[in-house]
Amino acid sequence: MGFNPHVHALVTEGAIDKFKNWKEVGYIPYDYLRKSWEKVLLGIVQKKFGREPGIKKLINELYRRYPKGFYVHAKTRMRDAKGAAKYIGRYLARPAIAEYRIISYDDRKVKFWYIDHRDEQRKEKEIDAYEFIGKLIMHIPKKHFKMVRRYGIYRRDINKLAQKVVGLYNFLKTKIKSKLKPTTTKKHTWKERLIQSFGKNPIRCPSCKCEMELWVIWHPRYGYIYDAIVGLKKEGEEEDDGQNRQNMGQKHHSISGRSRGQVPSQVSLSELWI
């Protein structure tokens, strides 16, 4: 709640060059941020108050006092627009101190806690109620004061252009990745998987060595799993036909498969009859 003027900035990981192409920047050095912020801020002070007495001396003193640049707290990358909006909203709508940080109030004194960023430790402080109110009022912006300003590709006049450029960049990036991505292998059929696992073609006739057509799959516990004949019959005949085949299966415990132009034969795979 002390006097600590600072700026919150959302910085893109890239920019649009003079040819209107998007240039991605995946890494921004922390040391560079500190020195750049110092140079930009003191440059603004020089331009605004350069003729005032003592300003040049003050700027030189600040450069000597902060040789590594002004303090910059670089937050982690924001993954989506919702997270960015939530981050900005905290500083636009909430007060300088959350209510849950106030420990006690006895009509004269206010006791609260805060995190000291110098050592990241929790500290407690008790001050006069009027002083507490004054510290809160200090953070209320003036009427019509703009809390959020947009620069660069966030500017209104080039925001639509930036969206088109970034959208085209993401589209081409996705296309290139899809081209470079190795093609997935074709999925094997159930017959090919059985041949790979057991070295045996499940629908090959052991007598004539011809490949049979799959007609019926029947299991002694679950009954009919697949029936090509039922699929070809009318809906009204399905129930009667299924009952007849169930009775036939209970008597013989086997189902025949018919090869092309050959006599019926059967193949058994671990209680599964085809």
Secondary structure, 3 states (H helix, E strand, C coil): CCCCCCCCCCCCCEEECCCCCEEECCCCCHHHHHHHHHHHHHHHHHHHHCCCCCHHHHHHHHHHHCCCCCCCCCCCCCCCHHHHHHHHHHHHHCCCCCHHHEEEECCCEEEEEEEECCCCEEEEEEEEHHHHHHHHHCCCCCCCCCCCCCCHHHCHHHHHHHHHHHHHHHHHHHHHHHHHCCCCCCCCCHHHHHHHHHCCCCCECCCCCCEECCCEEEECCCEEEEEHHHHHCCHHHHHHHHHHHHHHHHHHCCCCECECCCCCECCEECCEEC
